[in-house]
Amino acid sequence: MKWEKKLVLALEDNGINILHRCGGKAKCTTCRVEILAGDFLEVTHKEKKVFEEKGMEDHLRLSCQIYVNGDITIRPIKTVENSGLPAGPRPED
């Protein structure tokens, strides 16, 4: 199975203004989401490292590190609207 697209890009492309500030480098953690259902890859090393460094909950994921290929149900933690911050540079595919 080919994993098609980063979740952060799929969200943006479908009108969800997910907050992201570091350009998809797993540094800022602003693109956190809670996965409710769907098919996605395992937690990445980058995610584990930044979550440990920042003492964050391990049930969350960084949408810039998740590749999806199909339907997924998530709950965005921070959006442009609820944070009052502008999104950063668009992450690369």
N, C-alpha and C positions, 0 to 999 in steps of 0.2 A: 504494500500500500504506500503510495506517495503522499506525504504530508504537504498540503498545498500552500497554506498561507498562515502568516503569523496572526494570532488572534487580535492583537492591537490594530492591525491593518483591516481585518475583516470587520471589526467593530466600527472603525472610522468610516469605512466604505459603505456601511449600512446605517449611517446617521447617528451612531452612538459617540458622543464626544468624550471618550475615555481620556483621562488626564495622562499625559506622558511628557516627561521633561528632559530625559537624557538621550533621546534618539534611539531607543531600543537596546541600550548597552547593559541593562540590568544593574544600574547604579543608583537610580533615584527612588525606585520602588513605588512611584506614583501610579503606575498602571496596574496595581493589584486588583485581582478579581477573586471571587469565590466561585469555584466550579460546582454547579448543582447537578449537572448531568451531561453526558456526552463522551465522545471518544477523543483522547488527546494523549500526547506523549508524557513520559515520566518527568518528574521534577529534575531540572538541569542542575549541574554543578554550580553554575553562576547563581541560580536562585537559592540553593542551599547556603552558599557562602554569604550572600547579602542578607538573608533572613537571620542567620546566626549572628552576623556582625551587628545588625540593628535590633536584635531581640524580638523579631516579628513572629506572628503566628504561622505555624507551618502548614495549616490547611488552606492557606491562600496561595495564589500563583501570580506570576508576573505575565501579563498578557503579551509582552514583547518577547517572551521566551517560549510561548506555546504555539505549536503548529497544529492546525486543525484541518480535517478533511471530512466535513459533514456537519451535522447539527450539533450544537453544544449549547447548554443553558448555563448562564453565568449571572453573577450579581457584581456589577462594577463597584468598587469601594470608593474611588474618587473619579469624578467627572469634571469637565470644565465648568459646568453649571454649579455643582455643589461645592467646588473648591474656590471659585472666583479667580482662578489662575488660567492663563492661556496655555494651550498645549505647546509642547516644545517642537523640535524638528521631527518631521515624519520619519519613523524608523524605516530602515531598508528592508526589502523582502528577504 
